[in-house]
Amino acid sequence: MSLVSFVLLAILVGFYVFIYRFLNQDIDNRLKSTTLDSAMGVDYSFEERIERNNFVFVYLKEGNYYKPINTDANLLPDEKVTISILEKIEKQNSETGSIKMGINQIRFFKIDNYVSYTVVNEDLNTLALIAKMLVTAFITAFVFIFFIAKYLASWALEPVEKAWYMQKQFIADASHELKTPLTVILANLKILKRYNNLTEEQNKWVNNTNDEAIRMKDLVEEMLYLAKGDVEQNNLHYSDVNFSELVEEVILTFESIAFEKGLTIEYDNFQEDIIYCGDRQQLKRLLIILVDNACKYSDTGNEIEIELSKSEKKIIFKITSIGNIIDKKNADKIFERFIRESESRMRNSEGGYGLGLAIAKNIVDNHKGKIRWEPYKDIGNTFIVELNV
């Protein structure tokens, strides 16, 4: 509705400007022609002349866009008003222009000591008045409708927002409550695995149950993080963080995992002692998600390249892995919740539930930064995080 309103307003203003300029241009052309003719000695029946202070004032009494106040030679019945008009025109340094006398607009054109002038037709003043009234009324109505629509929209969305909040709160509460029984299950499974009298088949069931319980615990923690973020808007605890050391700390944690898979983590263009003001715990979680994904989805025997640099305005962190390349046409979806872009990233012995990158984006958004994916030579993936300094 607002777009249509702006279009109508633009058409209205454009129409007014076109008509107003057209009529004014016609008046200016007429005045210029008359002044030139007067300077050349041409005398017309529709002209009246007033000589004053070496100026010859040519008053146009009739014409398509002119309205004479009376039939005498003077511009107005009151001689004082006429003199006042002539004095104002004399003081104008410009070749052409206009002056206001009450509700009247006096237009003039000068050449040497000849001046043609006239009272602008009431049509122009009426046009300007009507246009101003229409624009004012339109803007007033638009503002009124805007606030009414805003109030109605707020009133209509209130139950939706309440339901959304309650849903998020329920997820947060449910995730929190699920953590306790999962912790108990994992503890019992740990005790059960200590018994030596279990058969090979029973050990297999216990180990499978333990693996699934761990996966569910991770899922619950990720859901709890996102739910809390939606409900509490993630109150950040800002402090100066040595981002370079934080990256090295996270990489050190994953060195054993990378070694088991035959991966090597290489530092390329890595700048030391980069200080960033942010929430340390969230930033660490962000790095853990990105490094963990790189380890999970890299093909065995390849390198994981990590870059870290700082400019005057940004800190840029890049992590590149080889293998399981993301399809470009689905790249815009990978940061959505519960999205696994391809079969290679579907839930398996290593894959997650499609929440990791959603959490990463949430953390970056909380820090007013940007995160994006780029293909790496059509053989891998690069994730880039930009944080404003």
N, C-alpha and C positions, 0 to 999 in steps of 0.2 A: 504494500500500500504506500509506503514511504517513497519508493522509487517512482511510482506513478504520480504522486503529489509533486515531487521535484521536477519531473518532466513537464507537467502542466504549468508549474510556476515558471520554468524556463521558457516555455512557449509564450506565456503571457507577457513576461518581461521582454522577450525578443520581439514580439509583435509591437509592443509599445515603443521600443527603441527604434524599430524600423520606420514606423509611421511618423514618430516625432522627428527623426533625422531627415526623412523625406520632405516634410513640410518646412522645416527650418532651412534645408538646402535650397528649396525653391524660393524662400524669402530672401536668402543671401544673394542668390543669383539675380533676383529682380532688383535688389538694392544696388548691387555692383553695376548692373547695366544702366540703371538710372543715373548713378553718380558719374559714370563715364560719359553718358550722353549730355549731362548737365555741364560737365567740364568742357565739352566740345560745343556748347551753345545751343543744344537742342532743347526746345521747350514743349512740354506736353500739357494737354488740357487737364489731366488729372493731377498735376503738380501744383503746389503752392510753395512760394519761396519766402524765406525770412533771412534778411541780412543782419549779421551781428558780429562785431569784433573781427572784421575782415573775413568772416566765414559766411558762405552762402548755404543755408540750410534748406534742403528740398524735402518738403513734406508730401508723402504719398497719401492721397485722400481716398483712393478706391483701389480695387483689385481683388483677386480671388482670396487672398489670405490677409487682408487688411480691413480694419474697421475704423473709419473716421469717427471721432467723437462728435464733431459738429461740421457744418458746411462752410464755416469761416476759414480764413487762412491760418489762424492760430491752431495749435495742436489741441488745446483744451480751452473751454470757455474762460477759465481763470488765467489771466495773463501772468500772474506770479508763478503759477505752476509751470506754464510754458517756459518762462525764463529759467526756472530751476532745472528743467529738463535740458535746455540748451547749454547751461553751465556745466552740467554733468557730462554731457557729450564732449564739450570742449576740453575737459580735463582728461578724457580718455586718450592714452598714448597709442593705443592699438588702432590698426586700420579698420577693423570691424569688431563688433561686440554688441552687448545689450546692457541696459540699465533697468532697474525696477522703480516704478512709481506707483505706490499703493498696490493694487491688484493688477496693474497694467505692466506689460513688458515692452520696452522701447528698444527696437533694433536699429542699428545705424551702420553706415559704411562711409569711410573717408577716402578722398583722393585730392591731394593738394589742399586747397581751401574750400572744397566742395564736400558737403555732407548730406547724404540721403538718409532719412529716418522714417519710421512708421510705428504705429501701435500694432502689435501682433494681434491677429484675429483671436477672438475668444475661443475658437475651436481648439487652438493649441493649449491654452490654459485649462480648458475643460478636459481635454484629453489627458493632460498631465495629472489633473486632479482625480479623474476617474481611475487612471492607472495606479496612482498612489493609494487610493481607497481600496481597489481590488487587491493589490499586493499586501497591504496592511491587513485586510480582512482574511486573506488566504493564510498569511503567516500566523495570525491569531488563531484561526480555526485549526491550522496544522499543529500548533503548540498545544492547544486544548485537547485535540484528538490524541496527540502523542501521550500526554499525561494520563488521559482516561484509559488508553490502550495499555499503557504500562501498569496502571493500577489493576486493570482487569486481568492482565497476564500474570501479574504477581499473585492475585487472588486465586486464579485458576491453577497456577503451578504450586501453590502452597501445599496441598495434599500430596502432590507428586513428589515434591522435595522431602516432605515428611516421610513418605513411604520409602524413598531412596535412602534417606538417612537411617531409618529403622532397619532396612535390609543390610546396609553396610555394618551397622552396629551388631546385628545378629551374626553376620559372618565373623566379625571380630570376636564376639563372645563365644561362638561355637568353636572357632579355631583355638581360642585360649583353653576352653574346656577339654578339647580333644588331646591337648598336649599331655595332660596328666595320665589318662589311661594308656597312651602310647608309650610313655616313659615306663610305666609299670610293666607293660607287655615286653618291652625290650629288656628290662631288668630280669624278668622271669625267664625269657629265652636265653639270656646269658648264663643264668644259673643252670638251666636245663642242659645247655651244651657242655657243662662240666662233667656230666655223668658219662661214664665209660661203657655203660651197659646198653647203650642205644645201638640199634642195628644201623647198617649203612643207609637203608631206606628211611628210617626214622630221622637220622642226622640230616638227610637231604631235605625232609619236610621242615625240620627245625630251621635249617639255614635259609630255605626259601621264605619261610614266615618271617625270619629276622630281617632279610633283605627288603621285603615288602613293607615291614613295619618302619624300617629306616626311611624308605622312600616316602611313606605316608607322613612321617614326622617332618621330613624336609618340605613336603607339600603344605602341611599345616602351618609351618613357620613362614613360608612364602605368602600364603593366603592371609595369615595374621598380619604380616608386615604391610601388605597392600591395603587390607581392610582398615588398619589403624591409620595408614596414610590418608585414606579417603575420609575418615571420620574426624581425625585430629589435625589434618592438614600438615602433618609432620613438622612439629615444632623443632627447628634445627638448633643445635648447640654449636654456635660458631666459635672457632678458635684458629690460631695460626697453625697450619699443618705443613710439615715438610713432606710435600707430595712425592718428591723423588725417593725419600726413604720409605714412604708408605708403599710405593710400587715395588721396591726391592724386597720389602717384608712379605708382601703377598706372593711374589715370584718364588721366594725361598720356601714358602709353604707348599708350593706345587712342584718343586723340583723332583721330589721322589715319585710323584704321580707321572710326571713327564718322562722320567727315567724308565719307569716300568713299561711305558708305551713306546720307548725308543725315540722320544722326542728331545730336541735340544732347544733351549730358550736363549735367543740371541738379543743383545742390546745394540740397537743401531740408532745413532743420533740421540743419545740419552744424556740429558742435561742434569747435573747434580744440583742439590740444594735449592729446589724450586719451592717457594713458600706460597701457600694458598690459604685463604680464610674460608673455612667451611666446617661441616660436621664430619669429624674424623671417622666415626663409626659408619656413617652412610657412604663416605668415599671409599672406605675399605671394602664394604660390601659390594660396591660398584666394581672395583678392581677384581675382587674374587669371582664375580659372575662372569666377567669378560675373559679372565685367564682360564677359568674352569671350562667355559664353552670352547675356548681355543684348544684345550687339551682333549676334550671329549670328541670334537669333530675334526681333529687333524688326522691325516693318514699316518700310519706308523712309519717312523724313520725320517720324518720331515722336521723342518725348523719352525719355531714360533718366533716371529720378529716383533720386538717391542721398541717403540720410539716415544720419546718424551722431550718436548721443547717448550720454550716460553718466549713470547714476544712482548711488546709493550702493553698489549691489550688482552692477550689470550694465553692460556695454557693448553697445549694440544697433546693428547695421549692417543697413540695408535697401536693396535695389536693385530698382527696378520698371521693367519694360519692357512695351511695347504690342505685341500680336501673338502668334500661335502659342500661344494659351492652353492650358494643360495641363488635361486632363480630370480632374475632381475624383475620379472613381472609381478612377483610376490614380495619384493623387498619392502614395500611400504607397509606390509602387514606384520613383519616380524617383531615389532615392538608392541603389538597388541597382546592382551592376556589370553592364555590358553591356545596360542597359535604356534604350531610347529610347521615350518614352511614346507617340508618335503618328507618323503618316507624315510630318508636317511636320518631325519631328525625326529622321527616318531618315538614314542616311549619304548625303550628297550633296556638292555642291561645298563646302559650309561645315560641315556637321554632323560630329560626332565618332563615337566608338565606344561611347558610353554609359558612359564611365569618369569623366568630369569631375566630376559631382555625387557619385559614390561617393568620389572622392578628397577633395572638399570636406568631405563628412561625416566621413571618416576624420580629417582635420585638426582639425575642430571637436571630435570625440570625444576626440582626443589632448589637447586643451586643456580637457576637461571642460565643454564648452559644448553648445549646442543649435542646430540648423539646421532650418528648416521652410519650406514653401511655402504661399503664400496667393494666391487669385485676386484680381486687381485689377479691380474693377468689371465683371467678365465680359468684359473686353477685353484683359487682359494678365496678367502674373505678377509676384508679389513674393516675393523670397527674403529671409528674415530670419535673421540670425546673432546669437545671444546668448552673450556670454562673461562668465563670472563674474569679478568684480574680486577 
